Amino acid sequence: MKLAIIGTGSVGRALGTGWAQKGHTVIFGSRHPDEEKVQQILTAAGENARAVLPDVAAAEAEVVVLAVPGTAVAATIPTLGNLSGKILIDATNPITPGLQLAVGHTTSGAEQVAALVPGAHVVKAFNTTGAENMANPLYHGEPITMFICGDDAAAKTAVSQLAQDLGFDVADVGRLDKARLLEPMALVWISLAMPQGLGRDIAFKLVRR
Ligand SMILES: NC(=O)c1ccc[n+]([C@@H]2O[C@H](COP(=O)([O-])OP(=O)(O)OC[C@H]3O[C@@H](n4cnc5c(N)ncnc54)[C@H](OP(=O)(O)O)[C@@H]3O)[C@@H](O)[C@H]2O)c1
């Protein structure tokens, strides 16, 4: 698929590099595509990746991945042009500098994103685990779980496949309003990893029998 990754931080780098190495066309959308940091990502990602400004990346792609700070989401979306008909993966978390949720219970960051781009098929994904786990989702050879939600079945099928391409198991939690559960879940991961001191090599896995 043709994927635009908006943001070249930890998440953008992990997802974009992984997908490029799996044969997807990855277009990083960066405010500074010529910066050394971005060039280093391109070197790691290989021949299937390039970097341009965010609006150019979004225009070319079938799937747009939002991987910017939660505080930058509202300002970033209007810079991306017309996203109608595209799949928009919201990997962001609406977290304050004090590690609290900025919104919750009656809405979610993902629903706020969907309200800003009503024509896009928004899927919440890649927000409940650390970027290192996106680069390597295997623990003792077993895939960890990527929890997703969204209102469009075809978009969720496509996002599930993209997560599986990276090596994840996928659990579809339901409609987009379930992002009200997945965003706090990210804070569970963060609380365990940092304040509770378990470190970043931890992950959620749904077990079945
Ligand atoms: N880090 C994790 O483990 C993790 C895991 C799950 C979800 N998340 C969520 O995913 C999102 C991205 O996280 P991240 O850790 O990749 O963030 P990050 O390392 O801070 O990178 C965010 C990127 O967004 C772009 N950006 C656009 N507008 C920006 C602005 N106003 N200020 C700063 N950067 C801006 C920048 O790329 P350009 O300079 O190239 O434009 C920047 O490199 C966040 O919402 C975070 O909560 C993070």
The ligand as an SDF file (V2000), in Angstrom:
LIG
                    3D

 48 52  0  0  0  0  0  0  0  0999 V2000
    6.6210    7.0810   21.8010 N   0  0  0  0  0  0  0  0  0  0  0  0
    5.8210    6.0310   21.9810 C   0  0  0  0  0  0  0  0  0  0  0  0
    6.2720    4.9500   22.4270 O   0  0  0  0  0  0  0  0  0  0  0  0
    4.3540    6.1230   21.6290 C   0  0  0  0  0  0  0  0  0  0  0  0
    3.6070    4.9400   21.5920 C   0  0  0  0  0  0  0  0  0  0  0  0
    2.2770    5.0090   21.2000 C   0  0  0  0  0  0  0  0  0  0  0  0
    1.7030    6.2030   20.8420 C   0  0  0  0  0  0  0  0  0  0  0  0
    2.4540    7.3480   20.9160 N   0  0  0  0  0  0  0  0  0  0  0  0
    1.8070    8.5910   20.5020 C   0  0  0  0  0  0  0  0  0  0  0  0
    2.1850    8.7850   19.1370 O   0  0  0  0  0  0  0  0  0  0  0  0
    2.3940   10.1640   18.8770 C   0  0  0  0  0  0  0  0  0  0  0  0
    3.8270   10.3570   18.4150 C   0  0  0  0  0  0  0  0  0  0  0  0
    4.6900    9.9540   19.4470 O   0  0  0  0  0  0  0  0  0  0  0  0
    6.2770   10.0280   19.2700 P   0  0  0  0  0  0  0  0  0  0  0  0
    6.8500    9.4510   20.4960 O   0  0  0  0  0  0  0  0  0  0  0  0
    6.6650    9.5050   17.9360 O   0  0  0  0  0  0  0  0  0  0  0  0
    6.4840   11.5990   19.2980 O   0  0  0  0  0  0  0  0  0  0  0  0
    7.8050   12.4340   18.9700 P   0  0  0  0  0  0  0  0  0  0  0  0
    8.9890   11.5180   19.0630 O   0  0  0  0  0  0  0  0  0  0  0  0
    7.7540   13.6440   19.8010 O   0  0  0  0  0  0  0  0  0  0  0  0
    7.6300   12.8140   17.4280 O   0  0  0  0  0  0  0  0  0  0  0  0
    6.5060   13.4680   16.9500 C   0  0  0  0  0  0  0  0  0  0  0  0
    6.7970   13.9810   15.5450 C   0  0  0  0  0  0  0  0  0  0  0  0
    5.6770   14.7380   15.1440 O   0  0  0  0  0  0  0  0  0  0  0  0
    6.1050   15.7740   14.2500 C   0  0  0  0  0  0  0  0  0  0  0  0
    5.4660   17.0150   14.6930 N   0  0  0  0  0  0  0  0  0  0  0  0
    4.4910   17.6910   14.0280 C   0  0  0  0  0  0  0  0  0  0  0  0
    4.1040   18.7680   14.6980 N   0  0  0  0  0  0  0  0  0  0  0  0
    4.8550   18.8230   15.8200 C   0  0  0  0  0  0  0  0  0  0  0  0
    4.9210   19.7300   16.9060 C   0  0  0  0  0  0  0  0  0  0  0  0
    4.1220   20.8160   16.9950 N   0  0  0  0  0  0  0  0  0  0  0  0
    5.8150   19.4740   17.8990 N   0  0  0  0  0  0  0  0  0  0  0  0
    6.6100   18.3880   17.8540 C   0  0  0  0  0  0  0  0  0  0  0  0
    6.5880   17.5020   16.8310 N   0  0  0  0  0  0  0  0  0  0  0  0
    5.7100   17.7130   15.8300 C   0  0  0  0  0  0  0  0  0  0  0  0
    7.6210   15.8100   14.3020 C   0  0  0  0  0  0  0  0  0  0  0  0
    8.1090   15.2870   13.0590 O   0  0  0  0  0  0  0  0  0  0  0  0
    8.6430   16.3010   11.9340 P   0  0  0  0  0  0  0  0  0  0  0  0
    9.5990   17.2360   12.6390 O   0  0  0  0  0  0  0  0  0  0  0  0
    9.3040   15.4300   10.9540 O   0  0  0  0  0  0  0  0  0  0  0  0
    7.4510   17.0380   11.3880 O   0  0  0  0  0  0  0  0  0  0  0  0
    7.9890   14.8920   15.4480 C   0  0  0  0  0  0  0  0  0  0  0  0
    9.1810   14.1810   15.2100 O   0  0  0  0  0  0  0  0  0  0  0  0
    2.0690   10.8950   20.1750 C   0  0  0  0  0  0  0  0  0  0  0  0
    0.7410   11.3510   20.1070 O   0  0  0  0  0  0  0  0  0  0  0  0
    2.2280    9.8240   21.2460 C   0  0  0  0  0  0  0  0  0  0  0  0
    1.4020   10.0760   22.3760 O   0  0  0  0  0  0  0  0  0  0  0  0
    3.7580    7.3210   21.2840 C   0  0  0  0  0  0  0  0  0  0  0  0
  1  2  1  0
  2  3  2  0
  2  4  1  0
  4  5  1  0
  4 48  2  0
  5  6  2  0
  6  7  1  0
  7  8  2  0
  8  9  1  0
  8 48  1  0
  9 10  1  0
  9 46  1  0
 10 11  1  0
 11 12  1  0
 11 44  1  0
 12 13  1  0
 13 14  1  0
 14 15  2  0
 14 16  1  0
 14 17  1  0
 17 18  1  0
 18 19  2  0
 18 20  1  0
 18 21  1  0
 21 22  1  0
 22 23  1  0
 23 24  1  0
 23 42  1  0
 24 25  1  0
 25 26  1  0
 25 36  1  0
 26 27  1  0
 26 35  1  0
 27 28  2  0
 28 29  1  0
 29 30  1  0
 29 35  2  0
 30 31  1  0
 30 32  2  0
 32 33  1  0
 33 34  2  0
 34 35  1  0
 36 37  1  0
 36 42  1  0
 37 38  1  0
 38 39  2  0
 38 40  1  0
 38 41  1  0
 42 43  1  0
 44 45  1  0
 44 46  1  0
 46 47  1  0
M  CHG  2   8   1  16  -1
M  END
$$$$
